[in-house]
Every structure is written in structure tokens, then in C-alpha cells.
Amino acid sequence: MKNNKSYGIAASLFFIMIFVVLSGCTSDNSNNNANGPSWMKTYTPVHSMGSGPDDFWITYPMGHPNSSQSVDHLPWVLASLNKSCVVIVVHRTGCTTCQPQADRVIALAEKYKENVTFYDLDISLGGETEQKAYEAYVYDPAGPPGYIALTILVTLTEVNGHVEYCWHSWEGNVADAELEGWVQDTIYYYHVNSGT
């Protein structure tokens, strides 16, 4: 009888040990791309939709010659939005005033590469890259003339029960912390409104 009781305790301890060991081998996949980044679980976006300088825009913003008119989104941007939100920087290698902004955007695009489609549009490369760079000025926040560096974020939002494209852009420099907040908002809105 004592032997059976010892066997039962030993077996119970063995199963408990196996459970503890195996539970340590499982992983939390909550940081995978399908569920969004882990920082997003408690994230509250800083910028909302509107027409002001601190908003994401659905139409051209205040101060643009085409203010409140729709944007003709570029086909390559729309195709990218089927996979993720879009980050674009238009610049020229050797441009001393625009290179710091281009470097900031490139670094953030690398940091968030699992959640964004990035276009590094260096005009000096010519060809298709240069063509896309000039096309990207459809997102110029102030209209012509266009200046570099031009930084563009394109994502999704919900308006009256419908998913719409929204965007924000700048000409010139944007501080690191401010730019990262915008990129995180862009990722957040995409995941919330794309169903991923």
C-alpha cells in the first residue's frame, strides 16, 4: 500500500514538473505582425483626423491650394496599403539640409520594418525612383513648389462606417520623438482599420 501511494505521489510530481518545464517552452506570440506590435496593446494615438497641421488628412489640408479636395492616391501607394501602412521620404543624396531628415525616416522605417512599407525615394538615383519621387508630391502639404526632404505617411481610418485612406506629410525637418509618434499613430490606425 505504501509503495502504491509513493508511486502516485512520484507520478503526480513528475507530471507537475513536465507541465512547468513545457509551459516555459511556450512563447507569447502577441508581438507578431498579425496581431500588431506589443506596444500597440496600450497605445493611444496622439493625432486624430482633421484638416489642421497636427492631424491626419483625408483631403488636402488647410493652407493647401486644393484644401478640402480629394487626393488622387498613387497606384503604387494603394497597392502597398493592401499589406501595411506606407512611409515615404523624398530626398537627394548630398543635400546637406535634407539628409538629416532622410536619415531619421530611414532609421524609423528600419525600426518598424515589420509594420510599414517604406519608400526611400532618392531623386539622385534617377529612373523609376526619381519618377516616384516626383509623383509623391501629390502629397505635398502646401502644394507647389515642392521642397525636400518630403516625408509622407499614409494609412487607413474609419469614417462613418467606411474605411478611408488618410495621410500626413511635411517638407523639411521633423524632430525624432515627434516623427516616431506619427509613425506609431500610422501603424496603429492601419492595424485598427485594416482588420489585421
Phi, psi and omega in degrees: 000315180298323180295319178294320180294317178297320179297317180295319178294315180298318179295318179298315178297320179300313181293323177295317178298316179299317180299314180297315181296312182291326179293332176285344181270349178277158182236154175270111181267022183291350179263010180283164187296326183297325181264000183087162179294153183298327181296340184284341183300327180244015187278139172240122182297147181272326185249140180248187179274145179174205180231006182269178184290343180253022183241160162278146185245145172259326175242175178300141185283171173305142179093345177274143178304333179254030182314134179071005174268155180291153177264136172275093182298142184287141181304320181289334174287315179299319178298320179294327180292349173287342183250321185193176173288168189237136174237130182228140168229129176254126182203181178224126176304134180093352178281108186293331181277332183260344183298320178300320178292316178301317179298320178297315182293317179301317180296318179291322178298323177292318180298322184252027188300336178286346187236001181224153166260126187245135174240113174264097187260085178275107184304327183294347179284341179071191175057218183298323179298314178296319179300313179297323179301313180291324176298325184297344179290357170298337179263013178298127185289339184243355184083182183299154355283156180271139179242157175246152000283142172252123179247133185227136174237130180231133183212198182239151174217167178252128178228117179050043177082003179241142177277130181236158172277139175222163188203167172210151180206163178217150165253133180097202188268146174229133182299149183308305184297319179295315181297318179297322176300318177296317180296317178297319176300318180300315178295314181302308181298323179297311183294321180293322188259352179263350181080012178266000000 
